[in-house]
Amino acid sequence: MEEQTISIRGEFIKLDSLLKFAGIFDTGGGAKEAVLAGQVSVNGAPCTMRGRKIRPGDTVELPGVRLTVA
């Protein structure tokens, strides 16, 4: 599994924006589809809310990829 640590500047980043920012998807549309299809989990729980606020310390997982937000 590929693991990445992503640093954000603000208090939070929206889930779909994080996936695009991390380079997992080239477009926001691809990120939106993956989230709505249930392919993404946040802190171990499935998440279908693309606007969910992701804060430092959260972990986001997709098949083969784990992102930790710092």
Secondary structure, 3 states (H helix, E strand, C coil): CEEEEECCCCCCEEHHHHHHHCCCCCCHHHHHHHHHCCCCEECCEECCCCCCEECCCCEEEECCEEEEEC
